[in-house]
Amino acid sequence: MRERPAKEFGFDTRAIHAGQRPEPYTGARAVPIFQTTSYVFEDPDSAAAYFNLQEYGNTYSRIMNPTVAVFEERVANLERAAGGVAFASGLAAQAAALFTMLVPGDHIVSSAALYGGSITQLKHLQRKLGLEITFIDPDDLDLWRASLRPNTKLLYGETIGNPGGNVLDLEAVATIAHAHGAAFMVDSTFATPFLCRPIEWGADIVTHSATKFIGGHGTSIGGVAVEAGTFNWSNGRFPVVADPSPAYHGLAFHETFGVYGYLMKLRAESLRDLGAAMSPFNAFLFLLGLETLPLRMARHVENASEVAAWLERQDGVTNVRYPGLASSPYRALARKYLPHGAGSIFSFDLPGGRAAGRRFIESLDLWSHLANVGDAKSLVIHPASTTHRQLSDEELTAAGISAGTIRLSVGLESSPDLIEDLETGLRSVQQMRAEATA
Ligand SMILES: *Cc1c(COP(=O)(O)O)cnc(C)c1O
């Protein structure tokens, strides 16, 4: 583990204050929404200095905005990163983070147990950009090692895999990556910085879909990528980061900006060119979300633990894949990497495949059937017919699910109400089985 600074505020304090001082002109205590496209330059010289990246100042809100900047700094602070860049969505953050460091012919070793949209994105980028990607069982450390090639530039996985609940051995995978001169990037959406900070275990880049727990109320799409600032991009394997960039008048980002080299390139080139900027209003909502992140995550974990333990006791339910359960194969990894709890998104199986899954979801009232997670409201989905619909049966198995898998995102309601609703659903599935055999 990296050493912590000697004196610092606690996580809950930083979730409320990091990256912000009261606005100097008005004294506004809340973070103002700077709903502006652009900023008046003091004079032509300072304008030129901003565009040359010789001085850091606001130019245009596709690249930087003061409201968005507070959000970026706050997430970076909570994740113990050097800095961060916000994007219009989680997938935009991932695409830009990859775009910044990879060129055609580069190879990625990736966990196969990813958010369905991330698998689709990686496969699409593979075809379009000529990348090589090997998807592997993330639990098999020998496979991470054996999959390395001379052109492997990145190892990629999720802190808590979706929807199998695989807890990634972050420290071990980081060690494998760095011994090979490759970077290690982690999607930590399901853990949030409250439950786990992958940079403390050696990750170089951490991404979040802010759409989920960070916002917490299912109102806004957004994403963020933060970087530790410690990876040696000048190790000879990343000329695209280290060498003078033709996309920025010959600037050598790593040499010029050191710890901030990758982040500056992510912003000044990738965000500039891909253009998927976070809106100031969404940043404002995500900041409201972050203020209560510690409180909400503690309650999410409490509710999820109760629901998972209850489900495990029911007949007609198998494979409750909550890493916080004593029965989980990921129990030891969860203890190490997720000491405050294993989040609130997990899946279980209903024997009876698609028909049982459908009947169960139809019978629920309080749980909302929709394609999102990490909301104050409890959510349910049948991955095989929705989020993982683009995947073949083999890919479903590789992602650790089946046709009867149900995924829950346990919200903040009173847990007895949540359990009562699930009980109604299970009874309905039993009825269906009884009718079928009658
Ligand atoms: C939702 C999600 C994403 C994608 O984020 P968007 O904000 O929907 O683009 C990526 N990874 C995980 C784990 C997610 O849950």
The ligand as an SDF file (V2000), in Angstrom:
LIG
                    3D

 15 15  0  0  0  0  0  0  0  0999 V2000
  -22.8600    2.1450  -16.1600 C   0  0  0  0  0  0  0  0  0  0  0  0
  -21.4760    1.6110  -16.1650 C   0  0  0  0  0  0  0  0  0  0  0  0
  -20.5440    2.0150  -17.1280 C   0  0  0  0  0  0  0  0  0  0  0  0
  -20.8880    2.9780  -18.2190 C   0  0  0  0  0  0  0  0  0  0  0  0
  -21.2110    4.2320  -17.7310 O   0  0  0  0  0  0  0  0  0  0  0  0
  -22.2280    5.2460  -18.4650 P   0  0  0  0  0  0  0  0  0  0  0  0
  -22.2530    6.4050  -17.5590 O   0  0  0  0  0  0  0  0  0  0  0  0
  -23.5410    4.5280  -18.6050 O   0  0  0  0  0  0  0  0  0  0  0  0
  -21.6230    5.5150  -19.8060 O   0  0  0  0  0  0  0  0  0  0  0  0
  -19.2580    1.4950  -17.0650 C   0  0  0  0  0  0  0  0  0  0  0  0
  -18.9190    0.6020  -16.1220 N   0  0  0  0  0  0  0  0  0  0  0  0
  -19.7850    0.1910  -15.1810 C   0  0  0  0  0  0  0  0  0  0  0  0
  -19.3290   -0.7880  -14.1590 C   0  0  0  0  0  0  0  0  0  0  0  0
  -21.0910    0.6720  -15.1680 C   0  0  0  0  0  0  0  0  0  0  0  0
  -21.9550    0.2450  -14.2280 O   0  0  0  0  0  0  0  0  0  0  0  0
  1  2  1  0
  2  3  1  0
  2 14  2  0
  3  4  1  0
  3 10  2  0
  4  5  1  0
  5  6  1  0
  6  7  2  0
  6  8  1  0
  6  9  1  0
 10 11  1  0
 11 12  2  0
 12 13  1  0
 12 14  1  0
 14 15  1  0
M  END
$$$$
